[in-house]
Amino acid sequence: MSEPIIKIENVNKWFGDFQVLKDINLDVSAKQKIVVCGPSGSGKSTLIRCINRLEEHQKGTIIVDGTELSENTKNIEQVRAEVGMVFQQFNLFPHLSILDNCTLAPIWVKKMPKKEAQELAMKQLEQVQIADQANKFPGQLSGGQQQRSAIARALCMQPKIMLFDEPTSALDPEMIKEVLDAMVNLAKGGMTMIVVTHEMGFAKEVADEVIFMDEGMIVEKAETKEFFANPKSDRTKLFLSQIL
Amino acid sequence: MNSINFLKSNKQNFYYFLYLGLFLFSISILDVVINAFFKINVTSFLPGVISVFLPLIIGFVGLNFIRTEYSGIKSLDIINKNINTNNFNAILTLLIIFAIIKATPPSLSWMIFDANISGDTKEACTGTGACWTYVKVWFRRFMYGMYPNDLHWRINLAFILVIALGFFGFFLRDNLKKYLALYYVIIYPIIAFLVIYYLISGGAFGLVWVETGAWGGLSLTFIVSFFCLIFCFPLGMILALGRRSNLPTIRYISIGYIEFWRGVPLITVLFMSSVMFPMFLPEDFFMDKLVRVIISITLFEAAYCAEVIRGGLQALPRGQYDAAKSLGMGYWKMHIFVILPQALKLVIPGICNTFLALVKDTPLIFVVGLAELAGMLALAKTNPKWLGFAMEGYIFAAIIFWIICYAMSKYSYNLEAKYKTER
C-alpha cells in the first residue's frame, strides 16, 4: 500500500467537557473508499469535519496530502481546496444560480478563468445529470437535484478527496437513489471517498473498508465483506442487526 | 345586544336583508355627511339625544342586517370579515367613519378653502384658514437656508451632478459591472464630496466662498443625510463583522464601540462634537462644523446599522459558512460572495428603518447652530414680521419629510422584491 493520503493519529476532541473523539487512528490511501457508520452522536460527522477542519481537533495530528492541519490558515485553505465536502443539508448558496454555485470557488479560490470554470461546471453538472438545471436557483430544485448540484459544486474544485456527511439523510426516499447513483459513478471514477451514511447497500457496493464508530471511538474497522459477514465486536453485531 | 340577532337573514330573504341593510347604512352615512359638510341637521325635529345618536343606530341596524357568515359576494365578505365581525366591531367602524367625515370639512377649509397664498406680507393673510403666503415667501429660505440668493444655482447644479453620478452605475458596460460596488462604496462618495465641496462651498474655480454656517434648509437636510447614509453603512458592516470575529481584540473593540454609541443620545454627541471636540485638537487644526456633525452622526448611526446587519448575519444557517469554507474560501471571500449578499438582503427592512430614523434625526443638528429644514422653520417662526405661523411651517415640513421618507421606504420595498430568492 502506498503512502496514505489522509493520516489521522491519536486524534482527540472535546466539546466542552464532553469528549467526542477518543484516540482516533485512521489511514486512508489514495482511491480508497471508506464508509463510516454508527449510531447518532458517535462522532462520525465530527471526525470527517475534522479532516477539512470545519472542526478543530485538540490533540493528535491530522495530515492531509502531506499538509498538517494546524492553526496555520494558509495550510487549512490549501487543504480545503483539495478536499471536497457534501453536506446533509446540501448548503447550496441560495442567492446564486446552480452554475454560479459551481463556478464561484474555482474562479475566486483557484483563480480559474471564468470561461474555463463554466465549461468545467457544465461538465460536472452533466456527470450528475442536471446540466439542464444550470441556470435555475437552488430553491427551484428538488432535494435530490440540490444534493447532486452540491456534489457537482464540490467536484468543480477538482478535489483529491471527497467527504460525504450523511448525504442522503435529508432526502425523500424516492430521491435517495439518484444521489447514490451519482456517488457510485464518482467512486468508479477512482475518487478517494469518505462517506458517513446509513445506506448499507451503498457501503456493500462501493466501500473498500467500513468503519463502525460508537461513543467517539472506532469500534471496528474491516474490509467490507468481512465487516458484514462476520463482525467481531458485539456492539457492531447489535448495530447491524438493527439496521439491516 | 345579541338579542337583535333574531332579525337575521336566511337563504330566502338574503337579498332583501342585504339591500335593506345597505340602504340603512347609506342613510346613516348620508345624514352625517349632510350634517358635517352643509351644517344641516336633517333630524332636528327629533328630541336632542335621539337626533344625535340616530345615524349610529340606523347604521348599526344596517350593518347587522348585512352581516352573514359567507355570502360569496367578494366585497361583502371582505367587509364582514374585517370591519363587521360583531356588534362591537360594527359600532367602532361606524364611529371611525363618522369621525373621519366630521373632521374632513374643517381641515379642508383650513388648508384650502379659507387659506391664503397671495401677497408677500403677513397682512395679505386675511382669511381664517392657513397662511400659505408665509411658506411661499420663505420658500427659498426653507430650501437653501441663508445661502445667498443669487448663488442658489450652485446648490441645484451640485445636486443634479450628484444624482447624475449616482445613476452613472446603471449605464456601465457589463465588463465593468464588477467594479460597481467599489464605485459606490469608495469612488462615488469621494466624487460627491468633491462636487458638493467645490460647488457649494466655492473658494476655487472663481466661485465665491460661502461658509457652511450659511448652508441650510432642505438642501442641508439632503447633504447631511446623504453623507451619513453612505458612510454609516460600510462602517456598520465592518462593525457587525467585527463583533462576530474570532479575534478577541477586534470583537471587544466592536462591542465597546457599538455599546458606547448606542448608549448616548444623539443630541449630546452633536453638542460634544461642536463644543468639546475642538478642545482636543491642535490649535492650528481646523475642522468645519458641518464636517464634524456629519462625522458624529455617521459614527452614531453606524452602531445601529451594525446591530441590524448582525441580525442578518445571525439569521444565516451555519451550513452556509461550512459550505463556503469547505470550498476553500477564506474569511473575506466567504463574506463577500456568500454571507454578506444573503445577510444584507435579509436586513433591507431593518436598514431602511435605520435610514429613515437617520433622516428624521437630522433636525437635531439645530443644537449646534446648523439650520436645516426644521431648523429654518424654528428660525422663521420667531421672525417678528411673521409671528404666529408655526403651524403652516410645520405642516409644510411634515409633508416634505413624509414625501422623502415614503420614497425611501418604497425604494426599499422595490429592493426587497428585486433581490427576493427562494431558500
Interface residues (C-beta under 8 A of the other chain):
Chain A: N52 L54 T73 E77 Q78 R80 A81 V83 G84 M85 F87 Q89 F90 N91 L92 F93 P94 H95 L104 A105 W108 V109 K110 F137 P138 G139 Q140 A150 R153 A154 M157
Chain B: P317 G319 Q320 D322 A323 A324 K325 S326 L327 G328 M329 G330 K333 F337 V338 P341 Q342 K345 Y419 T421 E422 R423
